[in-house]
């Protein structure tokens, strides 16, 4: 029985869109090896498979990059909200002038930026689950240390990390 054009398209698409070998494809569809190989060579199935895989890989990378970008935006918004909460709590605890609050925001932003640069701040889904949505970052200086550093910055204009 002669293979229809639609059946050949199905066989071709199955080869192009998967990692099935010619031998397995031949067995699956009961085709003569030379007939299948001749058609595959004539229609350049191997080239089409490589092109398909390249496009699929590019789309996968693009999708992953888009997802990462969305997660980074969400993370930045979360950190920005955390900065506002820290400033609010510090304002409640100590009497900050608007200039000191601005300096504190700048310092916190610099720490956040530095964390991104060195890769220190990384999302930890387990920490979020364990703490009810609050992200816990170990080894970050305490609030009292931060306030001391702010006073150092305020008094001397910069902070070089030395006590």
N, C-alpha and C positions, 0 to 999 in steps of 0.2 A: 504494500500500500504506500502511495506517495505521501510524503510529509507536506502539509499545507503551509502556506506563508505564515499564518498565525502561529502554528506550532514551531516553526523555525524562529520566529520572533521570541517566543516564550523560552526556547532553549538558549538562544543568544543572550537574552536578558538575565536568565538564570546564571549563565557563565559570567557575564559582566558584573553583576551585582553581588557575587558571592566569591568564596575561595574554592569552589568545587573544581576538581581537576577534569581534564578532557576525558580521561579514562572513566571516572565516576559518572560524568555527564552522559557518556556513551552508554554505559551500563544502565543508567536510570531511564534513558529514553529508547534503548534498544537500537541504536544507530550503528551503521557500518563505520569503523574507525576512519577509513580513508575519506568517506563522504563528509563526516563531521570535521575532520582536520582541514579538508579542502575548503569547505565553506567558511570555517573560522579564519583561515589564512586569507581567503579572498575578501572577506568583510572586515578583516583586521580586528578580530575580537580581543586579542591580547592588548592592543593599543587602546581600544575602547575601555577595557577593564582598568588599565593604568590611569586613564583620564578620569574615569568614574571614581576611582579610589582617591586620586588627587583632589577632586572637587569635594568629595565626602570629607576628607581630612581637613581641607580649608574651611568648610562649613562648620565642622566640629570645633576647630580652633576658634573660629569667629564666635560661635555660640558660647564656648567656654569663657572667652575674653569678655563678652557682653555680660555674662553672669558674674564674673569676677568684678567687673566695673560696677554693676548694681550693688554687689555686696560691699564694695569699698565705699560707695556713696552712703549706703545705710550705716556702715561702721563710722564714717566721718560724722554723720548726723548724730549718731549715738554719742560719740566722743564730745561733740560740740555741746550736746545736752548735758553731758556729765560736767563739762567745764562750767556751764551756767549754774548747775546745782552746787558745785564746789564753791563758786564765788558767792552764791546766795548764802550757803552755810557759813562761810568765813565772814561775810558781812554781818550775819546774825551773831557770831561769836566775838568778833573783834570789830572795832569801829574803823572801817577802811574809808579813806577819802576816795572820790572818783578817780583820782590819779593813781592811787595805790591799787585800786581794783583793776584799772587798765594795765598797770605793770604786772599784776598777778595773772591776768588773762594772757598777756604777752608771754610771760614765763611758762605758763601751762601749755600754751600753743607751741612754744619752742621745744618743750619736752616731748609733746606729742609728735612734732615734726621729726625730732631727733630719733624718736622711737621708730617711726616709719623708715627713716634713712638706714638705721642699723638693723632693722628687721626685728626689733625687740617686741613691739606690740603685735601680737598675733592673736587671731580669734581662737578661743578655746571653747568649743561647744559644750564640753563636759562641765567646765566651770560655770557657764551660764545656767545649765540645768541644775547643778548642785547648789547654786546660790540664788535660785529663783529669778534669774534674769540679770543679776548684778555681776558684772565682769570683775573678777579679782585679779589684780596684777601684782605678783610677788616682787619683792626687791625694789619697790618704788619708795622713794623717800617719804617719811611720815609728814603729816600736816605741819607739825611743829618745826621739823627741819625745813620744810618749804617756806614757812613764815620767816625763819631765821635767814634763809637765803634771800627772801624778798627784801628784808631789812638791809642785808648786805648790798644788794643791788641798788636799793634806794639811797643808801648812804654813800656808796663808792661809785655808782654809775654803771658798774658791770660786775659780773661774777665769773671768776676764773676757775672755780671748783676747789680751791684751797680753803681750808678752815682758817 
